[in-house]
C-alpha cells in the first residue's frame, strides 16, 4: 500500500508497515486526532472528516471552513474544537 499525502494512514509502530489507508481528502492533511476507540478526525484546507477505524469509511464531512485546519481537539463525546490556520477557533 502506498501512503499518499492526501490520505490518512494507520501504521504498525513496531514494523513501520501501513495497515490501513483512509482515502478521501483532496488537499494536504494538516491535522489528525483520535476521537475514541473507533473514530478519528482529520483536517485539511476547508474541511474536517470523521473516519471509522474498522471500515476505513468517511462517516461525516464538515466544510464550514476556508483555511487549513491546524489543530483538532476532542472536547466531549459529541463535540470537537478546531483551530483554523491559527486565526479562528470553531466548536
Backbone torsions as a table, in degrees:
resi	resn	phi	psi	omega
1	UNK	NA	132.3	177.8
2	UNK	-95.1	131.7	179.3
3	UNK	-95.5	117.5	-177.2
4	UNK	-102.0	156.3	-178.1
5	UNK	-59.1	-29.5	-176.1
6	UNK	-93.6	8.8	-179.4
7	UNK	-122.6	154.8	175.5
8	UNK	-96.9	137.1	179.6
9	UNK	-124.2	149.8	173.0
10	UNK	-110.5	127.8	-177.7
11	UNK	-127.9	156.4	176.5
12	UNK	-83.3	114.7	-174.8
13	UNK	-70.5	-19.2	178.7
14	UNK	-79.8	-29.2	-178.5
15	UNK	-111.9	-22.6	-175.6
16	UNK	81.7	3.4	179.7
17	UNK	-79.1	140.2	175.4
18	UNK	-76.3	130.7	-179.1
19	UNK	-99.1	-37.5	-177.6
20	UNK	-145.0	154.6	174.6
21	UNK	-132.6	130.8	-178.9
22	UNK	-105.2	103.2	-171.0
23	UNK	-98.8	130.7	177.3
24	UNK	163.3	-12.9	177.8
25	UNK	-78.5	152.8	-179.6
26	UNK	-111.4	-2.0	-178.3
27	UNK	-144.3	174.5	-179.0
28	UNK	-59.5	131.8	178.6
29	UNK	-77.0	130.2	-174.5
30	UNK	-113.3	-9.0	179.2
31	UNK	-164.4	149.7	176.9
32	UNK	-145.1	141.7	177.2
33	UNK	-145.2	142.2	173.7
34	UNK	-81.6	127.5	-179.8
35	UNK	-93.2	-39.6	178.4
36	UNK	-163.5	-165.9	-177.2
37	UNK	-67.6	-19.4	-174.8
38	UNK	-120.0	-1.6	-175.4
39	UNK	-139.3	146.9	169.6
40	UNK	-128.4	161.8	172.6
41	UNK	-121.4	142.9	177.3
42	UNK	-134.3	147.6	-177.6
43	UNK	-124.7	149.9	174.9
44	UNK	-140.8	-174.5	175.7
45	UNK	-63.0	117.4	173.2
46	UNK	86.6	-4.0	-179.7
47	UNK	-158.6	157.3	172.0
48	UNK	-124.2	136.5	177.2
49	UNK	-118.5	140.9	174.4
50	UNK	-105.0	128.4	-174.7
51	UNK	-117.5	145.6	171.8
52	UNK	-91.2	122.5	-176.7
53	UNK	-71.0	-21.2	-178.9
54	UNK	-87.1	-37.5	-176.5
55	UNK	-101.0	-12.1	-175.5
56	UNK	66.5	14.3	-176.9
57	UNK	-93.3	146.1	172.4
58	UNK	-77.3	123.8	-178.5
59	UNK	-89.0	-33.5	-176.4
60	UNK	-158.8	146.8	176.9
61	UNK	-127.4	130.2	177.4
62	UNK	-110.2	127.0	-174.2
63	UNK	-123.4	23.5	-176.9
64	UNK	-88.5	44.2	-176.0
65	UNK	-137.7	158.6	178.0
66	UNK	-123.4	-14.9	-176.2
67	UNK	-121.4	179.8	176.6
68	UNK	-62.4	138.5	172.9
69	UNK	-88.4	105.3	-173.3
70	UNK	-90.6	-25.3	178.0
71	UNK	-142.7	135.5	170.3
72	UNK	-124.6	132.6	-179.0
73	UNK	-134.5	130.0	175.0
74	UNK	-75.3	126.4	-179.9
75	UNK	-113.4	-12.8	173.7
76	UNK	-163.2	-179.1	177.9
77	UNK	-69.3	-15.3	-177.5
78	UNK	-123.1	0.8	-176.5
79	UNK	-137.1	145.6	169.8
80	UNK	-124.9	154.7	171.7
81	UNK	-114.8	148.3	178.1
82	UNK	-138.7	151.1	176.0
83	UNK	-107.4	122.4	-177.4
84	UNK	-98.4	100.4	176.1
85	UNK	51.7	44.3	175.6
86	UNK	58.4	27.8	-176.9
87	UNK	-132.0	-49.2	-174.9
88	UNK	-118.9	131.2	173.9
89	UNK	-101.4	128.9	179.0
90	UNK	-124.7	142.4	178.6
91	UNK	-122.2	NA	NA
